[in-house]
Amino acid sequence: MNKWQYIVSAILILLLLSEIVWYSPFYNVRKGSFNVLSVVQQSNEVSTNVTITYRFNAGLPLDATVMVTPVREAYQDLPVFLFYDRDYPVLETDWSLIAMLQGYLKAELSLRGYSAEPKLASADVLESIMSKNESAVVIMASGAFPSCIFSKEKDLVRPWIESGGILVWLGYYIGYYVVESGMQKEQITYNMSQNLRENGSRELGLEGFFEYFALDDNPKVANSSSQLSEALDTTYSLIQQAPLLRMVMSGGGVALGSVGGENPLRFRSSISMIPLGRGKIMIFGFFLMPSLFSNGPELVAWDIAQIMCSGVLQMNPDLVPWYRTYNLSEGKAITDISNLSMGSDVAGFVVFEYTPKESETVLFHREFINRK
Amino acid sequence: MRRAISFLRNSFKHELTGFVIIGVLLRIVLMPYFVWPYDMSAYQSSLVYFMNGKDPYALHASVYPPFTYFITFPMFGLAYQFGISFDFHSILEVLSKTGVEGPVPITQISPLFLVFWKIPILCFDLLTGILIYYFVKAMVSDTTMPKRCFLVWFFNPFTLVLSYLQGSFDVVVAFFILLGAFFLFRDDFLFSGLSFGLGTLAKTSPIFVAIPLAAVLLIKGVSSSSKTLNLKLNIRTFLKFTIGCVLPLLCFAPLAIEYLNLMWSGISEEISIAGGLNQWFFAADPLRSGWINQHIVTIQTVFKFYPVIALTIAVVFSGLLKLGRKRILLLTAFFTNLIYFFLQMTLQPQYLLWTLPLFAVLMSSTKRYLWSLSLYSAAGLFFILSLQGPQIFLYPLAMYTSLYPPKQLAISVMNYVNLPGVFSQNLRQDFCTIFGGLGFIGLSLTMVLLVKSLLVEKDNE
């Protein structure tokens, strides 16, 4: 053998050894874990006191947050659909970004143990889901409703949400634009006859929620964290087309993202959750951005997965989730307790543990515990 | 022990020693300093998934090859054992400013991560330089030429920027393609195949070079003594090469399969200059016609025929040419360059690195390849710098010192991004079109040159 043959052989052997260790069950990172050890509930007529004991074991260095969210209704993994139909135009974004969002969301939900896999859905599929009032999460990031589900003549969206559907919206003002199959992106203008414009949000029960300014006259970025954005580590920051925070709050909703704007009366949240009947609308303040890092598909998928898996969609907006953060060095273990009190209208609580994006350990845990 | 001392003594007497020491020191200085915001965070986060024992492809967390992770895994594993942390943070005040426009995020990454990440790059970079030296030494009798060719590679600003500023692993691909060509040159078909196979674990491209080469070996065979060629020998040669190629892929399945799947299904659905040197440089659309994107489906169809096109060319060459050692090297360069025309809608500038070592070797016998090498290096280098502007050199100052506040950097970057262009929307886009065009012209001329060399190359090697 000559020396270059030795080099090829050495590289191959190094790679094989590395592969064996990586697949080995003894690889020490697999020791990282989170377990709920015990749950003690003491109830009386008006409230329940809950004490949860849990334990962390760190394999690699571990930064983690434990969140306990009291929820009002049964907590279940709804099917998830992303609107993706190339027969329709997109506004200010691209179908490929939406396809990427699905890929990232699939990964993020799977890490958190969410049982339903997000699927791409055409306008026809959405029409079918909404006309049958099927319980589902529908994510629309193209910026416009297809006319088969929402138009001047037809509204399948609002009845579907009111029956328990969850709509996640990214784009211009919700309901403003309506597009037809076969239209080109270049044909879309704000004054097209089929657009519902300001009436769109009114039809969806969101009258007065938005300020309709020219795009550049809107504040762009929210800089202050909200309580829930900190607890959930959400990062979406755009608020150009976000609803007014005071309207969201007065409608029984909550801010799940950062907050910003010109003055407190006109503050907006980058992610807002607004209840509508038995369902919810979750509004992101603008479009998906073509960025790897900020406001792009990867981080929006993270935000959506955090929100869906933490139980905040089902929580009572008057109750604030309990959360605590941890920084453990490699190989350390810790046992801790969470004490919280919840009202009689609570159906149970979700214990959600996650490691933030910057953590060197990837460890998620999600558990729903019924109120006794 | 005596042999080791003798080896070291001889090494220090070697004509490259001084250059290697200077080059390595320069690289070590660059390693912790530079961070390329597009890639380093993505490398870091996908490595975190891998270190956690999770399949980065199933989790949609990575477009980087399994080779990268398996080669860095033992080193990072050891570092974790010693409690070294590689965390990174987004600089929020900058993120919110630049996040609106999308393209210019700034992230703070541990300098230690940058060093650890770039150590394998340094190893392969050095190995490539040394291989160029020995390859040229085996090819030409001019005693000064090996050193010159080594220097052209080792101090090429394009390779330095790509490997130590961007942290790109493309030097690994470049090394394995050159090594594959080197083994072919020495009639060592099994190890040539192994080199292309290992290269394929690092990026899909080497397999697309290996396929037409395998066809040539089957049809024509390669030997220094052409009289002995026969079908049986050709089949044996072909099998050695193919088994060598497939072996590393089998060893690292299923991750390798997942990675290849991801790459082959991941062709962008819209041409954009937003991240790469575009061989279809007119896609920057200076005339605003949108023609390329309107015909994207048709254009993509052409790419799917690459294997057929490459095999047809291989058959034609096999029929026309008598294949000697020098021609097989030219053919390797030809097929490596051919993939640039077919496999990527958006050609990242770093991909040009794959072929540079081959030119560094070829220039020893045909000086004109120095022009190809220079053109590729200049186009790639200036394209990559145009993307972020001169501010890229100030990133570390903003991240690690108080000399240049991140907010000020963000404003400065955004000012550059928004500078109005002469024939497109902004100046940045103009630069990308110009340097993308330069790269495209360089590629086209080089292909003509390679075909000419193949046709006129003497057969009596």
Boltz contact constraints between the chains, C-beta under 6 A:
constraints:
  - contact:
      token1: [A, 5]
      token2: [B, 191]
      max_distance: 6.0
  - contact:
      token1: [A, 8]
      token2: [B, 191]
      max_distance: 6.0
  - contact:
      token1: [A, 8]
      token2: [B, 194]
      max_distance: 6.0
  - contact:
      token1: [A, 15]
      token2: [B, 70]
      max_distance: 6.0
  - contact:
      token1: [A, 18]
      token2: [B, 70]
      max_distance: 6.0
  - contact:
      token1: [A, 18]
      token2: [B, 73]
      max_distance: 6.0
  - contact:
      token1: [A, 18]
      token2: [B, 74]
      max_distance: 6.0
  - contact:
      token1: [A, 19]
      token2: [B, 70]
      max_distance: 6.0
  - contact:
      token1: [A, 29]
      token2: [B, 52]
      max_distance: 6.0
  - contact:
      token1: [A, 29]
      token2: [B, 53]
      max_distance: 6.0
  - contact:
      token1: [A, 30]
      token2: [B, 53]
      max_distance: 6.0
  - contact:
      token1: [A, 60]
      token2: [B, 80]
      max_distance: 6.0
  - contact:
      token1: [A, 96]
      token2: [B, 269]
      max_distance: 6.0
  - contact:
      token1: [A, 103]
      token2: [B, 60]
      max_distance: 6.0
  - contact:
      token1: [A, 104]
      token2: [B, 60]
      max_distance: 6.0
  - contact:
      token1: [A, 107]
      token2: [B, 59]
      max_distance: 6.0
  - contact:
      token1: [A, 107]
      token2: [B, 60]
      max_distance: 6.0
  - contact:
      token1: [A, 220]
      token2: [B, 100]
      max_distance: 6.0
  - contact:
      token1: [A, 221]
      token2: [B, 96]
      max_distance: 6.0
  - contact:
      token1: [A, 223]
      token2: [B, 96]
      max_distance: 6.0
  - contact:
      token1: [A, 237]
      token2: [B, 96]
      max_distance: 6.0
  - contact:
      token1: [A, 289]
      token2: [B, 102]
      max_distance: 6.0
  - contact:
      token1: [A, 290]
      token2: [B, 102]
      max_distance: 6.0
  - contact:
      token1: [A, 291]
      token2: [B, 102]
      max_distance: 6.0
  - contact:
      token1: [A, 292]
      token2: [B, 42]
      max_distance: 6.0
  - contact:
      token1: [A, 293]
      token2: [B, 105]
      max_distance: 6.0
  - contact:
      token1: [A, 294]
      token2: [B, 95]
      max_distance: 6.0
  - contact:
      token1: [A, 294]
      token2: [B, 99]
      max_distance: 6.0
  - contact:
      token1: [A, 294]
      token2: [B, 105]
      max_distance: 6.0
  - contact:
      token1: [A, 295]
      token2: [B, 99]
      max_distance: 6.0
  - contact:
      token1: [A, 358]
      token2: [B, 87]
      max_distance: 6.0
  - contact:
      token1: [A, 360]
      token2: [B, 48]
      max_distance: 6.0
  - contact:
      token1: [A, 362]
      token2: [B, 52]
      max_distance: 6.0
